[in-house]
């Protein structure tokens, strides 16, 4: 018995509607997962020069993501030096780090939050690390995207010191430089005002 054309049309429209519904649900789920991935935390550890203190290198823990990281802990493949000061090869060998956030961990680290450690200077850090790379493993947890509860995340951050060789270590602390210049001008005016320093005017 032949099926009427009208019934075939209804069947086609039904499956078309089902397909569109599946596509819509899938697209919505993908968009939601993408949105959730954009609000997850991302905790990194890296070394960077201190722009306000010439020759000083900082060790920074930063949450560059948009979510809250909780129970942040750190583990390294070798000891991390601390207070590694010295500019040349005669610098003292620094001791291993025994305190601070890399040792004790961080209960929570919000979006954009940082912990900044004054790590040392190039010579001292080379004495403590050499050509090796310290792999700092960062573990933390954050809320799940769909299911209730939390999920664990892990990031491995390679940290070295040799890449700072030959880089610019000039003093960029313009606030301090301006203060020093203003202070020197103030000292001159105070000396003139006291009458102890004469003003000499030369005609050119």
Backbone as a ProteinNet text record, in pm:
[ID]
protein_1_A
[PRIMARY]
XXXXXXXXXXXXXXXXXXXXXXXXXXXXXXXXXXXXXXXXXXXXXXXXXXXXXXXXXXXXXXXXXXXXXXXXXXXXXXXXXXXXXXXXXXXXXXXXXXXXXXXXXXXXXXXXXXXXXXXXXXXXXXXXXXXXXXXXXXXXXXXXXXXXXXXXXXXXXXXXXXXXXXXXXXXXXXXXXXXXXXXXXXXXXXXXXXXXXXXXXXXX
[TERTIARY]
85.8	0	90	66.6	150.6	120.5	226.4	212	185.7	83.2	51.2	167.5	180.4	288.1	278.7	155.5	137.6	200.7	190.6	250.4	402.3	459.5	604.1	651.1	572.1	605.8	604.4	502.9	495	612.5	648.6	762.7	891.8	908.6	1027.5	1033.9	921.5	917.7	946.8	899.1	923.2	1071.4	1137.3	1279.3	1363.7	1317.2	1386.1	1380.1	1262.7	1246.8	1334.2	1340.3	1425.2	1571.7	1614	1753.7	1786.6	1696.5	1718.4	1725.1	1639.2	1641	1773.5	1825	1953.4	2065.9	2064.4	2168.4	2164	2042.4	2027.4	2079.8	2042	2088.2	2239.6	2296.1	2441.4	2514.1	2464	2527.4	2519.1	2405.7	2389.7	2486.2	2502.1	2592.9	2737	2776	2911.8	2938.5	2842.2	2857.8	2870.5	2793.3	2798.3	2934.3	2981.9	3112.8	3223	3213.7	3313	3308.1	3186.6	3173.1	3231.8	3204.9	3258.1	3410.5	3465.3	3611.4	3676	3603.2	3657.1	3654.8	3578.8	3572.2	3640.8	3723.8	3800	3933.2	3989.8	4120.3	4233.1	4344.9	4464.8	4584.7	4643.8	4749.8	4886.2	4971.8	5104	5211.4	5332.6	5450.6	5555.9	5610.3	5710.3	5804.3	5921.7	6020.9	6014.4	6032.1	6026.2	6112.7	6170.8	6251.5	6163	6220.8	6152	6175.1	6069.6	6083.5	6121.2	6102.1	6130.8	6263.8	6321.9	6450.1	6545.2	6640.7	6735.2	6807.1	6823.5	6894.3	6815.8	6702.5	6625.4	6533	6527.9	6438.3	6332.4	6207.8	6094	6045.2	5988.7	5919.7	5772.2	5688.8	5548.6	5456.9	5358.6	5248.7	5126.2	5064.5	4955.6	4840.8	4720	4599.8	4556.7	4593.2	4562.1	4424.5	4354.4	4220.1	4115.2	3988.2	3877	3794.4	3848.4	3776.8	3861	3798.3	3865.2	3936.4	4067.1	4144.7	4153.9	4124	4124.8	4225.2	4275.3	4370	4487.6	4552.6	4664.9	4790.5	4850.7	4974.1	5079.8	5205.8	5317.8	5415.8	5473.9	5576.5	5676.9	5805.5	5908.5	5998	6060.3	6146.7	6284.6	6312.4	6437.4	6415.8	6503.6	6483.7	6485	6401.4	6395.3	6478.9	6578.2	6658.7	6579	6623.6	6561.7	6670.2	6634.8	6729.3	6862.8	6855.5	6975.1	7034.9	7103.3	7156	7302.5	7340.1	7475.6	7471.1	7566.4	7563.4	7665.6	7761.9	7866.7	7887.3	7991.3	8018.2	8066.7	8103.4	8148.8	8034.6	7911.4	7796.3	7790.8	7739.1	7725	7616	7633.6	7531	7410	7292.9	7175.7	7123.1	7053.8	6991.2	6856.6	6807	6679.2	6564.8	6459.3	6343.9	6274.9	6245.3	6183.2	6053.5	6017.9	5895.7	5837.1	5714.7	5648.8	5540.5	5467	5352.6	5387.4	5508.6	5547	5569	5588.5	5609.5	5479.5	5411.2	5290.8	5164.2	5166.2	5046.2	4961.2	4852.8	4762.5	4618.7	4544.7	4406.8	4316.4	4325.8	4244.3	4315	4300.1	4364	4260.9	4215	4110.6	4159.9	4068.1	4106.3	4196.9	4310.2	4405.1	4491.8	4471.1	4549.6	4690.8	4786.4	4926.9	4989.6	5096.1	5189.7	5327.4	5393.8	5521.3	5633.5	5733.4	5847.1	5972.5	6045.3	6175.8	6273	6302.7	6376	6526.3	6581.8	6725.5	6780.2	6908.7	6977.3	7038.9	7076.2	7117.6	7232.5	7338.2	7454	7419.1	7342.7	7303.9	7213.1	7122.6	7030.6	7101.5	7198.4	7277.6	7354.4	7403.2	7476.1	7383.8	7255.4	7161.9	7094.9	7085.8	7012.7	7103.7	7194.5	7279.5	7200.3	7230	7160.7	7034	7001.1	6885.5	6755.1	6648.2	6513	6436.9	6374.4	6292.1	6148.9	6097.7	5957.9	5872.6	5793.8	5705.1	5566.1	5522.4	5390.1	5288.3	5186.5	5082.4	4954.9	4902.1	4776.1	4674.6	4551.8	4445	4310.9	4204.5	4071.6	3979.7	3876.9	3778.3	3644.1	3538.2	3404.9	3392.8	3318.3	3295.5	3210	3220.9	3145.7	2997.7	2964.7	2825.8	2782.6	2852.7	2815.9	2848.4	2776.1	2808.2	2941.5	2998.3	3125.5	3243.1	3361.7	3485.9	3566.1	3653.4	3746.3	3888.3	3982.8	4123.8	4193.8	4280.9	4356.5	4505.7	4587.1	4732.6	4800.5	4900.1	4980.4	5127.1	5212.5	5356.5	5421.5	5494	5554.9	5707.3	5775.6	5922.1	5976.5	6067	6126.9	6278.2	6341.7	6487.4	6544	6676.1	6741.7	6835	6885.3	6981.3	6921.1	6789.5	6728.1	6736.3	6775.4	6791.8	6930.8	7019.5	7155.5	7151.8	7220.9	7229.3	7108.3	7009.7	6890.5	6912.4	6824.4	6838.2	6804.3	6900.6	6878.2	6888.2	6860.5	6870.1	6758.1	6782.1	6686.3	6572.6	6451.9	6334.1	6241.3	6291.5	6208.3	6205.4	6120.1	6115.4	6060.2	5973.2	5922.8	6037.2	6124.8	6237.9	6334.3	6357.2	6447.6	6393.7	6262.5	6202.8	6215.5	6194.6	6208.3	6350.7	6450.3	6588.6	6622.2	6569.8	6596.1	6530.2	6404.8	6334.3	6402.4	6454.1	6522.3	6650.4	6723.3	6847.5	6817.7	6709.9	6670.7	6629.7	6555	6512.4	6631.7	6732.5	6852.4	6924.3	6928.1	6994	6921.8	6787.2	6709.7	6722.2	6728.3	6744.7	6879.8	6984	7117.3	7122.6	7057.6	7054.5	6976.1	6862.9	6780.5	6848.2	6938.6	7008.1	7114.4	7149.5	7251.2	7392.4	7410.1	7544.7	7604.3	7516.1	7562.9	7524.4	7620.3	7585.9	7534.5	7455.5	7406.1	7502.1	7554.4	7648.2	7576.9	7570.6	7504.6	7611.8	7618.5	7718	7645.9	7696.2	7641.5	7714.4	7640.9	7699.2	7692.7
-118.7	0	124.5	212	331.1	431.7	493.3	596.2	729	798	927.4	1025.2	1111.2	1210.2	1303.5	1331.4	1421.5	1362.5	1230.5	1166.8	1172.5	1153.3	1166.1	1307.7	1403.6	1542.8	1564.7	1507.7	1521.5	1452.5	1333.4	1261.6	1342.1	1399.8	1480.2	1601.9	1667.6	1784.6	1745.9	1628.5	1582.7	1561.7	1488.5	1462.7	1588.9	1678.4	1806.7	1884.1	1882.7	1951.2	1886.5	1750.6	1680.4	1717.3	1721.4	1755.9	1897.9	1990.7	2128.7	2140.7	2063.2	2065.9	2013.2	1904.1	1847.4	1946.6	2011.9	2109.8	2226.8	2273.2	2385.9	2350.8	2231	2187.8	2172.5	2113.3	2094.2	2228	2322.2	2453.4	2526.2	2513.3	2577.4	2517.6	2384.5	2318.5	2359.4	2367.2	2408	2551.1	2640.3	2779.5	2789.3	2706.8	2709.9	2660.8	2550.6	2498.2	2598.1	2666.2	2767.4	2882.1	2924.2	3031.7	2991.7	2867.4	2821.3	2814.1	2773.9	2765.4	2902.8	3007.7	3141.9	3199.8	3137.5	3189.5	3094.8	3005.2	2917.2	2981.7	2948	3002.7	2939.5	3009.7	2959.5	3016.7	2936	2982.8	2950.5	3052.1	3038	3085.6	3033.8	3079.1	3118.3	3239.9	3284.9	3386.6	3404	3501.8	3623.8	3742.8	3866.7	3972.1	4064.7	4171.7	4267.9	4326.6	4428.1	4563.1	4627.6	4753.7	4868.9	4852.3	4960.4	4942.2	4824.9	4801.2	4735.9	4813	4764.4	4639.5	4542.6	4414.8	4311.7	4348.2	4253.1	4171.3	4041.2	3951.4	3900.2	3904.5	3862.9	3725.5	3653	3527.9	3553	3536.8	3577.3	3456	3451.5	3355.2	3435.7	3403.6	3487	3400.2	3439.4	3376.5	3460.8	3416.9	3492.7	3457	3365.1	3328.6	3419.2	3383.2	3465.7	3398.1	3294.8	3225.5	3214.6	3167.9	3153.4	3018.4	3021.7	2899.1	2874.6	2753.8	2720.3	2609	2609.3	2507.5	2494.3	2606.5	2609.9	2557.1	2454.5	2398	2392.2	2383.3	2387.3	2274.5	2221.9	2118.6	2139.7	2130.3	2151.7	2029.6	2014.9	1899.3	1914.9	2033.2	2058.6	2175.6	2191.8	2301.8	2438.1	2528.8	2665.8	2754.4	2826.7	2913.2	3034.6	3095.3	3218.1	3317.1	3445.9	3552.3	3533.3	3506	3476.5	3606.5	3681	3810.6	3799.6	3887	3888	3911.8	3991.4	4028.5	3955.1	3887.4	3824.4	3680.3	3618.2	3477.5	3453.7	3559.5	3544.8	3548.9	3550	3552.7	3424.8	3437.6	3321.7	3228.5	3098.9	3001.5	3017.1	3046.9	3071	2940.8	2956.1	2839.9	2811.5	2691.9	2651.9	2722.7	2748.6	2817.5	2728.9	2788.6	2713.1	2777.1	2893.7	2960.5	3038	3086.1	3162.1	3081.1	3141.7	3075.2	2950.8	2946.8	2828	2706.8	2731.2	2622.2	2589.3	2692.7	2670.9	2657.8	2704.3	2702.2	2826.4	2836.7	2951.6	2898.5	2932.4	2882.1	2921.4	3045.1	3088.7	3202.9	3204.7	3306.4	3353.4	3477.4	3530.7	3569	3603	3644.3	3767.3	3758.1	3868.9	3884.2	3800.5	3812.2	3758.8	3813.9	3775.8	3761.8	3684.1	3683	3707.1	3813.9	3853.2	3832.1	3755.1	3722.3	3788.5	3863	3915.5	3798.8	3752	3625.9	3645.4	3749.2	3772.4	3848.6	3832.3	3895.4	3788.2	3830.6	3733.5	3644.9	3705.1	3626	3523.7	3566.7	3474.4	3363.5	3396.9	3295.2	3194.9	3243.4	3150.4	3054.6	3105.9	3020.9	2914.5	2949.1	2854.2	2761.5	2804.6	2725.9	2679.9	2767.8	2734.6	2733.5	2635.8	2624	2539.6	2495.3	2407.7	2486.8	2414.8	2470.8	2406.4	2489.2	2437.6	2424.5	2303.8	2280	2289.9	2396	2416.9	2365.5	2262.4	2204.8	2273.2	2330.5	2401.4	2316.9	2288.9	2214.5	2298.4	2298.1	2372.5	2315.5	2365.6	2317.3	2435.1	2408.5	2511.1	2441.9	2520.2	2464.1	2400.2	2291.8	2222.4	2306.9	2277.7	2352.7	2316.9	2186.4	2142.1	2074.2	1969.2	1893.6	1972.6	1947.3	2015.1	1966.2	2044.2	2006	2075.6	2020.9	2082.9	1986.4	2042.6	1961.8	2008.8	1919.4	1949.1	1987.8	2087.4	2130.6	2129.1	2112.7	2108.9	2181.6	2261.9	2332.7	2317.5	2292.4	2284.1	2406.6	2484.8	2609.7	2598.4	2596.7	2595.1	2734	2739.4	2866	2853.9	2949.8	2946.7	3083.6	3094.9	3223.3	3261.1	3164.8	3194.3	3282.5	3279.6	3361.5	3510.7	3545.3	3685.7	3738.7	3651.4	3694.4	3795	3905.5	4006.1	4094.2	4080.2	4164	4295.8	4391.4	4526.3	4525.1	4569	4578	4722.5	4816.8	4957.8	4995.9	5102.5	5148.7	5222.9	5171.6	5233.4	5294.5	5312.9	5368.7	5520.4	5569.4	5712.5	5791.3	5731.2	5800.5	5833.5	5735.7	5760.7	5861.8	5851.3	5946.4	6089.4	6105.6	6238.3	6289.8	6199.9	6239.6	6287.4	6215.6	6253	6387.5	6411.6	6540.3	6654.3	6634.6	6737.9	6763.5	6657.8	6674	6754.4	6729.3	6804.5	6952.3	6981.4	7122.2	7185.7	7110.3	7161	7188.8	7101.3	7121.9	7249.9	7278.6	7400.5	7523.8	7524.4	7639.7	7657.7	7548.1	7559.8	7619.3	7577	7631.6	7780.1	7821.2	7963.3	8042.3	7986.7	8056.7	8074.1	7986.9	7997.7	8107.4	8155.6	8260.5	8207.5	8077.8	8021.4	7998.2	7987.9	7963.6	8083	8156.4	8272.6	8228.6	8316.9	8293.2	8360.3	8288.2	8342.1	8348.2	8467.9	8486.7	8520.3	8442.3	8464.9	8515.9	8622.4	8679	8615.4	8553.2	8487.6	8583.1
0	0	0	-93.7	-107.2	3.1	54.8	158.4	90.2	133.2	71.6	85.9	-11.5	-10.9	108.2	152.1	266.7	392.5	410.2	526.8	520.6	402.6	388.7	424.4	386.9	420.3	570.6	638.9	784.4	853.2	802.3	859.9	842.1	722.9	697	787.5	807.3	893.8	1038.6	1080.8	1217.4	1242.3	1153.3	1173.3	1156.1	1071.5	1059.9	1191.2	1255	1383.9	1490.7	1489	1585.5	1564.7	1439.6	1409.9	1455.1	1428.9	1470.8	1622.6	1691.2	1838	1891.7	1831.6	1874.5	1850.3	1733.7	1701.3	1799.4	1831.5	1924.2	2062.8	2112	2244.1	2246.9	2141.4	2134.7	2132.8	2050.4	2042.9	2177.2	2245.3	2375.8	2477	2474.7	2566.8	2540.4	2412.3	2377.8	2422.8	2401	2444.1	2595.9	2666.2	2812.2	2862.2	2803	2844.1	2813	2697.9	2663	2762.8	2800.3	2898.6	3032	3075.2	3202.5	3199.8	3083.3	3074.1	3084.2	3047.5	3054.4	3195.2	3286.4	3422.7	3521.4	3470.5	3557.6	3593.7	3707.1	3745.1	3663.9	3659.4	3592.4	3668.2	3755.2	3843.6	3781.9	3771.9	3712.4	3810.5	3791.8	3866	3763.2	3776.2	3678.8	3743.5	3681.9	3726.3	3636.2	3696.2	3618.3	3685.6	3608.1	3669.6	3748.3	3852	3930.8	3863.8	3817.1	3745.8	3838.1	3968	4061.5	4134.2	4126.7	4193.3	4093.6	4050.8	3951.1	4000.1	3910.7	3929.2	4008.9	4068.9	4148.6	4058.2	4084.1	4011.4	4107.8	4063.5	4145.2	4102.2	4196.1	4168	4197.1	4095.7	4104.8	4093.8	4183.5	4175.4	4135.7	4023	3973	3920.4	3955.1	3899.3	3779.7	3659.4	3538.6	3484	3548.5	3505.9	3567.5	3544.4	3590.8	3699.3	3761.5	3867.2	3992.7	4099.5	4229.1	4236.3	4265.8	4287.6	4437.9	4479.3	4621.6	4649.4	4772.9	4817.9	4720.3	4694.6	4599.2	4668.8	4610.1	4664.6	4555.2	4597.1	4502.8	4534.1	4428.2	4440.5	4327.7	4359.2	4258.4	4246.6	4130	4105.1	4167.8	4222.8	4292.5	4386.9	4488.4	4583.6	4514.3	4563.3	4512.4	4605	4551.8	4639.8	4685.8	4795	4843.6	4884.6	4880.1	4914.7	4843	4714.2	4635.5	4581.1	4667.4	4628.4	4587.2	4495.9	4442.7	4293.1	4242.3	4101.1	4015.8	4077.6	3998.1	4043	3987.6	4016	4157.9	4228.2	4366.5	4467.8	4418.3	4507.9	4590.9	4711.4	4798.7	4745.5	4769	4730	4822	4767.5	4852.7	4912.5	5023.1	5086.1	5020.1	5045.6	4987.9	5059.1	4985.7	5040.1	5144.2	5260.3	5369.7	5418.8	5366.7	5410.2	5293.3	5314.4	5208.7	5140.2	5048.2	4984.9	4903.9	4847.1	4770.4	4860.9	4989	5084.2	5157.7	5204.4	5286	5203.7	5076.5	4995.5	5017.7	4941.3	4949.1	4958.3	5063.9	5077.7	4961.6	4914.8	4801	4730	4597.8	4515	4413.2	4430.3	4345	4207	4117	3981.3	3983.7	3916.3	3911.8	4035.2	4136.4	4259.6	4239.5	4316.9	4305.2	4442.6	4446.3	4557.4	4496.4	4539.5	4479.3	4580.3	4540.6	4626.7	4570.5	4656.3	4615.7	4613	4492.7	4478.3	4495.2	4431.9	4444.1	4325.6	4299.5	4187.2	4098.4	3977.8	3877.2	3924.9	3980	4022.4	4128.9	4229.2	4335.7	4287	4196.5	4145.6	4054.5	3976.1	3894.8	3985.5	4097.9	4191.8	4250.8	4266.5	4325.3	4224.5	4098.6	3997.9	3885.2	3842.6	3729.2	3599.9	3515.4	3387.2	3396.6	3513.6	3530.6	3524.4	3500.2	3501.3	3616.4	3697.5	3807.3	3758.1	3760.1	3723.3	3849.2	3855.8	3970.4	3933	4003	3978.7	4069.8	4009.3	4083.4	4080.3	4198.7	4209.4	4286.1	4237.3	4303.2	4257.8	4316.3	4278.9	4253	4171.6	4138.9	4114.1	4106.4	4086.8	3949	3942.4	3815.4	3721.9	3592.9	3493.7	3494.6	3504.8	3496.7	3625.1	3662.8	3781.1	3907.3	4015.3	4141.6	4197.9	4286.5	4347.8	4283.7	4308.9	4263.6	4177.3	4095.9	4018.1	4045.4	4030.4	4055.3	3924.7	3933.5	3817	3850.8	3748.2	3767.1	3651.8	3686.9	3587.6	3624.8	3526.7	3549.6	3485.8	3567.6	3522.4	3527	3412.8	3413.1	3448.7	3545.7	3589	3575	3506.2	3489.1	3522.1	3517.9	3542.5	3427.9	3351.2	3245.7	3136.6	3118.7	3014.6	3046	3170.8	3206.9	3172.3	3125.7	3092	2977.1	2995.8	2890.4	2876.3	2963.6	2954	3028	3002.9	3058.5	3206.7	3288	3432.4	3479.7	3388.7	3426.1	3520.9	3593.6	3694	3624.7	3634.5	3574.5	3678.8	3799.9	3905.9	3892.5	3803.8	3776.1	3895.1	3974.5	4093.1	4189.3	4211.4	4301.7	4241.1	4109.2	4044.5	4056.1	4035	4047.2	4190.1	4286.8	4426.7	4456.7	4406.4	4432.2	4369.8	4247.7	4182.7	4258.8	4299.9	4374.9	4509.3	4571	4699.5	4682.9	4574.4	4552.5	4529.3	4457.4	4436.6	4568.9	4648.5	4779	4869	4864.2	4946.4	4906.6	4774.8	4727.2	4779.1	4768.9	4815.3	4966.9	5040.1	5185.3	5220.8	5146.7	5172	5139.4	5029.2	4991.6	5095.2	5139.6	5237.1	5370.5	5404.8	5532.9	5532.1	5413.7	5403.3	5403.9	5417.1	5423.8	5285.2	5185.1	5048.8	4962.8	4908.7	4824.6	4688.2	4627.8	4493.2	4396.1	4301.9	4203.3	4069.9	4010.7	3880.5	3779.1	3675.5	3570.7	3446.4	3391.1	3267.9	3149.7	3063.4	2947.7	2827.6
[MASK]
++++++++++++++++++++++++++++++++++++++++++++++++++++++++++++++++++++++++++++++++++++++++++++++++++++++++++++++++++++++++++++++++++++++++++++++++++++++++++++++++++++++++++++++++++++++++++++++++++++++++++++

